[in-house]
């Protein structure tokens, strides 16, 4: 239990790999926080650019730099936690940033919901063309700015994404170690895999204010990675179902989230030109069980040549929108 009379201290973990163009923006957004009780741990995952040099030039006593050979972002985050001093670990990707009151709001969220296993804050998404947007969650807690997400898996599948990101997540270190941290050696969904493992056992607290700047279309992201197997989060959730480790109240929403992840896998296969794999995955009964119409639509996308599909979509938009 959190003692609200004690000031919380945060260990902020920033994995760094070839993000020299963005790392100072991220670090300065931490140093500019209104709430000052924190340490910053930069884990350089074998970068080949000047990102580490830029951080070293800041010469700030709050910053600790750990260097390792390239082992992937999950290993970098886990190493950061191992080397952290404080009871709450917060993650910030090197190409994202925080608004100045992020830690202040996070501190309040923890004090208001001290028994939670994970704390998240809303994102504002920024495109390279300067446009930005964020999801409005005014309906989520009946007008309140924060609360407990009663069914994280249901919300995830309905939104088509988690309500928070790596850069807006705080986890009590005790819970992080209990769950086993980020799974190392997987290419994608290492974040949602961790969050789902926590949400199966613990409460999820959330603040709807968009205090995290999540920058899209940044080089070296994972959206172009080709996958030839189910996403790790799908495998984890399926295994939990088989082992009867999913609470009864979450069973249907977990199945729905697995189906959604399968659809996401098919979409990624289509976008990366792997239609054969996409067709194979579309015969997955778990998709039909929850999303039969989306399954049929994706079959059309795969079978119809792209230029024809785009033409038909334009006609549809003119006639019906």
Buried (B, 14 or more C-beta within 10 A) or exposed (E): EBEEEEEBBBBBBBBBBBBBBBBBBBBEBBEEBEBEEBBBBBBBBBBEBBBBEBBEEBEEEBBBBBEEEBBBBBBBBBBBBEBBEBBBBBBBBBBBBBBEBBBBBBBBBBBBBBEBBBBBBBBBBBEEEEEBEBBEBEEBBEEEBBBBBEBBBBBBBEEEBBBBBBBBBBBBBEBBBBBEBBBBEBBBBBBBBBBBBBBBEBBBBBBBBBBBBBBEEBEEEEEEEEBEEBBBBBBBBBEBBEEEEBEEEBBBBBBBBBBBBBBBBBBBBBEBEBBEBBBEBBEBEBBBEBBEEBBEEBBEBBEEEEEEBEEEEEEEEEEEE
